[in-house]
Amino acid sequence: MENVVNKVVLSGCAGSDAEIKVVAGNTKLARVNMAVNERYKNAAGEETKKTHWFSLTFWGAKADIAELKIKKGTYFSIEGRLQNNNYEAKDGTKRYSTEIVVEEVVIKEAEIAG
């Protein structure tokens, strides 16, 4: 397997405003949770909707965009890569998380009627 690809493409809505932090070296970091709805028919043939939540991380200039443009309910699309993290919790247990590091972002601007 020479051509291994780690790529994620999602479109959905922000669950909250972007959370902003400045980390070592004055680098800006933004975190946003994105809700993506999946629609399908269940075994009884009824339309069903399931919401999936994804943790997104924006760095540098992309964090600036997230800070200015992504508010709760904003519809946007991203392209990025999966990143697995592990850490030790305060109680000493080992924890794991997966996030999407955003490499491209497209925000649908509200259409203005006039």
N, C-alpha and C positions, 0 to 999 in steps of 0.2 A: 504494500500500500504506500505508494510514493506521494500521491496527491490527497492528503488528509485535509479536510476543510472544517473549520470551526466557524460557522456563520449562522446568525439568527436574523430573521426579518419578521417584524411584528407591527401591527397597527391597532391602536386602542386608545383608551382615555386615561388621563392622569387621575389617580385616586386622591391626590392632595397636591398642594403647591410643592415645587422643588425645594428640598432641604439643602442648604448651602453650608459648606465648611471650607476653611482655608487650611491646608496641611503643609507639612515641611516644605521649605523652599518657596513659600508664597504661591503654591499651586491651588487653584480652585477645584473643588469637588462638589458635584450635585448628585443627589439621590432622589429618585422618583419611583413610585410603584405604578405600574400600568395594568389596567384591567382590559382583558381581551375576551369578548363573548364568543362562545361556540354554540351554534344552533344545529339541532339534529332531531330526528324522530326517535322516540323511545320504542320499546318492544310493543307497546299498545298502539303505536302509530301516531302518538300525540307530539306536537311540536314542543321541544324542550330547549331551554337556554341554560348554559353553564358558564360561569365566569371564572377565568383563570387569572391569577395575579403573578406579575413578574417584577423583580427588583432590577432597576436600571441604574447604572453609574455613568455619569458624564464627567470628563476631565477637561481642564483648561478652557479653551475657547468654547467648546461644546457646553461646558458648565455655565458659561456666561449666557449662552442662548437659552438653556433650561431655566436659569434664574429669571430672565426677562420675559420669556414667552410661555412657559409651562405652568399653568395654574390648575387647580382642581377642575376636572371636567374637560380640559383641553384635549382635543383629538389630534393625535400625531402618529407618525410612523418612524421606526428606527431600523437600522441595520447595525449589527454588532457581533460580538463573540461571547461565548459562555466562559465564565471564570469561576472555578471552585475555590472556596476559602475554608480554612479550619482555624479554630481558636479555642482557647480554654476559657470557660465561663467562670464567673465569680465563685461558684460552688465547686470548681475543680474539674468539672466534666468537660470532655472534648465535644465541641459543637462544629457543625458543618453548614455551609450555606453556598448557594449558587446564585450568581448575579450575571447580568448581561452588561458588558462594557460597551457603551454606545460609540460607534465609529461614524455614523451618519444619522442625521435627524431631519425630518421634514414635518413642519407644523402647518396644519390646515388653518389658514387665516379665516376668521369669520367673514362671511359674505355680507356686504353692506347693501341693503336695498335702497334705491333712491331714485 
